Amino acid sequence: MKILILGATRGLGKEVLKEALSLNFEINCLVRNKKKFPIEHKNINIYEGDANCLEDLSNALNESNVVISTINVMRRNLFPWSKIVNGKNTISNSSKNIIEISKTKKINHFISVSAWGVNESQQYIPFWFKFLIKYSNLKYPYIDHGRNEKILINSNLNWTILRPSALINFMNSQEIKEETRLENKPSLIISRKSLAKFIINIVDKKNYYNKIFTVSKK
């Protein structure tokens, strides 16, 4: 099986890449700058381009039959009011391109990483977090994740949407709590490494098709 990973140069995407390589998957990665790609491996095929460009994304897909997207609307740094440095429709535009490509190339499974607090799950997040999203630049990724979820739900893809709670870089060996019922609130954190393992574990599993899961530390 060959997997296309979008967002593999940093954060969660980088952890997903490392986990996939540890299980000997062949990986395609679409990156803006090959020189900044963090890992060298015989099972990685690197394509330079932009997921918002249909031609670039089609070339990078090549013969991949699974797509994992961790791309996001990015800020310059972690400060919530920091300047947005890419397109405010980055997430949803890339999914539109995947849907268009799927008309001519077979895609078995598309896993899209969203966030807890998107769309109808917003009513279940803490008050202070709602405030932060509403009044800072955090709102832009949440708005686009919302658009993206609706696009996928109305598509013909076999999609899985994951809404993780806050991502952390420690406590790597975590059991994962997965919920489809909104009223079953998650814990507030999940490690990137643990989430990456969960993502690779559900690749092309039919019981995860066309479902939205909130995921967190158990």
Salt bridges, closest charged atoms under 4 A:
GLU15 OE2 - LYS18 NZ 3.28
GLU26 OE2 - LYS2 NZ 3.54
ASP50 OD2 - ARG32 NH1 3.30
GLU100 OE1 - LYS103 NZ 3.06
GLU120 OE2 - ARG163 NH2 3.17
ASP144 OD1 - ARG147 NE 3.09
GLU149 OE1 - ARG163 NH2 2.62
GLU175 OE1 - LYS218 NZ 3.93
GLU183 OE2 - ARG181 NH2 2.53
